[in-house]
Amino acid sequence: MQTVRMNLADSFFDTVIELLRHSRSVNSATLADAGKALADCIANEGVFHVFGSGHSQIVAREVVNRAGGLVSVSQIVDPTGGWAEVLPGYGEKLFYRYAQQFAPRKGDFALVVSNSGVNPSPVGVALACADAGLRVATLSNVTLSAKSESRHPSGKRLFECGEWAFDNCGVLGDAAIPVPGQELKTGAVSTFPGAMLMDLLVLEAMDILQERGQEIPMLKSANTPGGRERNDAISARYRGRICRPI
């Protein structure tokens, strides 16, 4: 009887599917609670500020200027692409520069993403957001981070810096798939549960706004008739408060 060997792509696919189910279950209570706070923020014409360090910028960007998503999402952009995330004090200065331009308000909602959750930049951004009166959630590999030492002067890991801590439930080193004959693994998995949790948080807030009978400021695809004009009209309410990087 011939044995069918599962290839790397099949292993990765199965691993990600299981991880998505597991991370949704683990974070269900946090999603419900943080979703209420985000809904309150949106109902009060607040802004949802997102930041990701290094590769986690992809996760943060998931909900920025997205068709069917919220209009009032603004990305805190690191112009170094994560290169400076190991520099103490950089995250705080990055947020200060962002705040000077986009004027976040007390009661706005912020979510900071970092898989390791130990580098100075994301921790600094999260602490600076909290100091500015924003309600802060974090997203990291909590299990890994809890076993690691912070590189931020405060000694805090990212999951210790907000009111809510989302866990991407990933693996040590992020790569999850063994490669036969190789010492290293492949198939980094943190992007998938991270992006899903970002989307689920937004959808949780939308559900709550819908139940309350409150407006949901949603974006329409700019590639559909009237989409760009509709989006421009709604976005005008947040002029000067939203950063949407190209």
Secondary structure, DSSP 8 states (H G I E B T S, - for coil): -------HHHHHHHHHHHHHHHHHHHTHHHHHHHHHHHHHHHHTT--EEEEE-GGGHHHHHTTSS-TTSBS-EEE---TTTTTTTTSTTHHHHHHHHHHHHH---TT-EEEEE-SS--SHHHHHHHHHHHHTT-EEEEEE-HHHHHTS---STT---GGGSSSEEEE----TTSEEEE-TT-SSEEEE-THHHHHHHHHHHHHHHHHHHHHHT----B---TTSTTHHHHHHHHHGGGTTS-----
